[in-house]
Amino acid sequence: MPKLRGSLTRRAPKLIKFLLTALVVAYSLVVYYLIIARYKRRGYWVICDRYFYYWLILLWGPSAVNYLRLIPKPDKYIVLDVPISENYLRRRIHQTFDRGLSPRYLRRLRASYLAVAKALSSPIIDSRAGFEEVDSRLRREVGL
């Protein structure tokens, strides 16, 4: 599915993007209210990798920030950031599918997540730091 040009691509008819956005919103509402909210009411912490913003980012790229209000807002949104470099990609990405993603695509994906974090005034943690430093920052951000 990697395209992320604007994102699903600028060539996609507006109706298709609208319908896909509506589907993402409906999906996020169902999952949030039927699953996440249920566990939160019981006192559990719910940790989501990428949350629902991922789907908006795939559809809209950095413009996803214009659609954030349609998705239930998490209590805390933290971005673990790592700048994209060719050297990093060769050393750190091991799955075959992920190796096939272009650095350009990954840079745009990163820019989209950073735009969402900025729009939500969310912390961005540089995950190139050692494990202890990243762990310490995460714990501070969630109040542990």
C-alpha positions as CSV (number, residue, x, y, z in Angstrom):
1,M,0.0,0.0,0.0
2,P,3.0,2.4,0.2
3,K,2.2,5.5,-1.9
4,L,1.7,8.3,0.5
5,R,1.9,11.0,-2.1
6,G,-0.8,13.2,-0.8
7,S,-1.4,10.5,0.1
8,L,-3.6,7.7,-1.4
9,T,-2.4,9.7,-4.4
10,R,-3.5,12.9,-5.9
11,R,-5.1,11.0,-8.7
12,A,-7.6,9.2,-6.5
13,P,-11.1,10.7,-7.1
14,K,-12.2,12.9,-4.3
15,L,-15.3,10.7,-3.7
16,I,-13.1,7.6,-3.1
17,K,-10.9,9.6,-0.6
18,F,-14.0,10.9,1.1
19,L,-15.5,7.4,1.4
20,L,-12.2,6.0,2.7
21,T,-12.0,8.8,5.2
22,A,-15.5,8.1,6.4
23,L,-14.6,4.4,6.7
24,V,-11.6,5.3,8.8
25,V,-13.7,7.5,11.1
26,A,-16.4,4.9,11.5
27,Y,-13.8,2.2,12.2
28,S,-12.0,4.4,14.8
29,L,-15.3,5.2,16.5
30,V,-16.4,1.6,16.7
31,V,-13.0,0.3,18.0
32,Y,-12.6,3.2,20.4
33,Y,-16.1,2.9,22.0
34,L,-16.4,-0.9,21.9
35,I,-12.9,-1.8,22.9
36,I,-10.6,1.0,24.1
37,A,-13.2,2.9,26.2
38,R,-14.4,-0.3,27.8
39,Y,-10.9,-1.1,29.1
40,K,-10.2,2.5,30.2
41,R,-13.4,2.5,32.3
42,R,-12.0,-0.5,34.1
43,G,-8.8,1.3,34.9
44,Y,-6.6,-0.3,32.3
45,W,-4.0,1.6,30.2
46,V,-4.5,1.0,26.5
47,I,-1.4,1.4,24.4
48,C,-1.9,1.6,20.6
49,D,0.9,1.4,18.1
50,R,0.1,4.2,15.6
51,Y,-3.4,4.7,16.9
52,F,-6.0,5.6,14.2
53,Y,-4.0,8.5,12.8
54,Y,-2.0,6.0,10.7
55,W,-4.9,5.5,8.4
56,L,-5.5,9.2,8.0
57,I,-1.8,9.7,7.3
58,L,-1.9,7.0,4.6
59,L,-4.9,8.8,2.9
60,W,-3.8,12.4,3.4
61,G,-0.1,12.6,4.2
62,P,0.8,15.7,6.3
63,S,-2.7,17.1,5.5
64,A,-4.1,14.5,7.9
65,V,-3.9,17.2,10.6
66,N,-7.1,18.7,9.0
67,Y,-9.0,15.5,9.9
68,L,-7.8,14.9,13.5
69,R,-11.0,16.2,15.0
70,L,-13.0,13.4,13.4
71,I,-11.1,10.7,15.4
72,P,-11.4,10.1,19.1
73,K,-8.5,11.9,20.8
74,P,-6.2,9.7,22.9
75,D,-5.3,10.7,26.5
76,K,-1.7,10.8,25.5
77,Y,-0.1,10.7,22.1
78,I,3.7,10.3,22.0
79,V,5.8,10.0,18.9
80,L,9.0,8.0,19.0
81,D,11.1,9.7,16.3
82,V,14.1,8.5,14.4
83,P,15.4,10.5,11.4
84,I,15.5,8.5,8.2
85,S,18.9,7.9,6.6
86,E,20.1,5.3,4.1
87,N,22.6,4.0,6.6
88,Y,19.9,3.6,9.3
89,L,17.6,1.8,6.9
90,R,20.2,-0.7,6.0
91,R,21.2,-1.4,9.6
92,R,17.9,-1.3,11.4
93,I,15.1,-2.6,9.1
94,H,15.0,-6.3,8.8
95,Q,11.6,-7.2,7.4
96,T,11.6,-7.8,3.7
97,F,8.5,-5.6,3.1
98,D,9.9,-2.7,5.1
99,R,13.2,-2.9,3.2
100,G,11.3,-2.3,0.0
101,L,10.0,1.1,1.1
102,S,11.8,4.0,-0.4
103,P,13.6,6.5,1.9
104,R,11.5,9.2,0.3
105,Y,8.3,7.5,1.3
106,L,9.6,6.9,4.9
107,R,10.7,10.6,5.1
108,R,7.2,11.7,4.1
109,L,5.6,9.2,6.5
110,R,7.8,10.6,9.3
111,A,6.9,14.2,8.4
112,S,3.2,13.3,8.6
113,Y,3.6,11.8,12.1
114,L,5.6,14.9,13.2
115,A,2.8,17.1,11.8
116,V,0.2,15.2,13.7
117,A,2.3,15.4,16.9
118,K,2.7,19.2,16.4
119,A,-1.0,19.7,15.8
120,L,-1.8,17.8,19.0
121,S,1.1,19.5,21.0
122,S,2.4,16.0,21.7
123,P,5.9,15.1,22.9
124,I,8.3,13.8,20.4
125,I,11.0,11.5,21.8
126,D,14.3,11.0,19.8
127,S,14.5,7.2,19.9
128,R,18.1,7.2,18.7
129,A,19.1,7.7,22.4
130,G,19.9,4.6,24.4
131,F,17.1,2.4,25.7
132,E,17.4,3.8,29.3
133,E,17.1,7.4,28.1
134,V,14.0,6.6,25.9
135,D,12.5,4.6,28.7
136,S,13.0,7.4,31.1
137,R,11.5,10.0,28.8
138,L,8.5,7.8,28.1
139,R,7.9,7.2,31.8
140,R,8.1,11.0,32.5
141,E,5.6,11.7,29.7
142,V,3.1,9.2,31.1
143,G,3.6,10.2,34.7
144,L,5.4,7.2,36.1
